[in-house]
Amino acid sequence: MRLRVYLTFNEATVREPIIWKLAKEFDVITNIRTAEVKDHTGLVGLEIDGADDVVEAAVKWLEDHDGVHVEPIEQNIIEG
């Protein structure tokens, strides 16, 4: 399964290596598609690829992380 999400980081989490931790904790491949990071906030478009159950667990882990907001990116059918 390949899932694309937007991650929004607040001031407390913007400097934490959360995407690195995600890849170390779960057997997923991460691909940063876009990012805008400033001193107090960050927005990252992230692609997460792996087995369905592992990707779902990885997204849940992100959602449960204080200071990180997860929002799915709608995909265009043509884009895939």
C-alpha positions, 0 to 999 in steps of 0.5 A, spaced: 500 500 500 502 506 498 499 512 502 500 520 501 499 524 507 500 531 509 503 532 516 503 538 520 508 539 525 507 544 531 513 548 534 514 542 539 515 537 534 518 541 528 525 539 530 524 532 532 526 527 527 519 524 527 519 521 519 526 518 521 523 515 527 517 512 523 522 509 518 526 505 524 519 503 528 515 500 522 518 497 516 515 502 511 519 506 505 518 514 506 518 519 501 518 526 502 514 529 496 514 536 498 516 540 505 515 547 508 519 548 514 519 554 518 522 555 526 515 554 529 511 550 524 512 545 518 508 542 513 510 535 509 507 531 504 509 524 505 508 518 501 508 511 506 509 505 502 509 498 505 504 492 507 497 494 508 497 493 516 504 496 517 502 502 513 496 503 517 499 502 524 505 507 522 499 512 520 496 511 527 502 512 530 503 518 527 496 520 529 497 518 536 504 523 536 502 529 540 504 535 536 503 532 529 496 532 525 495 527 519 491 529 513 490 524 507 492 527 500 486 525 495 489 522 489 487 523 482 485 517 479 489 518 473 495 520 477 495 513 481 
